[in-house]
Amino acid sequence: MLRWLLLFCCAPLLFAQSDAIRKMMDDSAEAWNRGDLPAFASYYDDSPQTTFMGRDIVRGGTQAILERYRQAYPSREAMGTLVFSEIEVRPLAEGVALVTGRYELKRTASGGGAAWGRYTLIVRRTAGGWKIIHDHTTSY
């Protein structure tokens, strides 16, 4: 009985948290699709402990993450259009969640061609909203 009561009381908070994180993901994709890499990087926590793992490992705040993206995507054509799908949000603790999903970059052949992959993010609620503290992205 207590379990059901807790679920009934906490479910709205969990859904609100999930909705806010999904909005953060949508907003970051919109920044990418505008070609605004600084705005896209602003969704990462500006902390020395923030980590991006892909082909390389980047540690540091938004500036380090931004430089990584600028090197990997030197032009608007190389950036293409970003689409997130299959987004799943799993709360880990108060103000911390695991986010998994699929991304797709729709690009012309001269921009590098289409690309897609999977990501796992750990996000943390901050005074400035939800921020990515760990990003592990794979490309296929």
Buried (B, 14 or more C-beta within 10 A) or exposed (E): EEEEEEEEEEEEEBEEBBEBBBEBBEBBBEBBBEEEBEBBBBBBBBBEEBBBBBEEEBEBBBEBBBBBBEEEBEEEEBBBEBBBEEBEBEBEEEEBBBBBBBBBBBBEEEBBEEBBEBBBBBBBBEEEBBBBBBBBBEEE
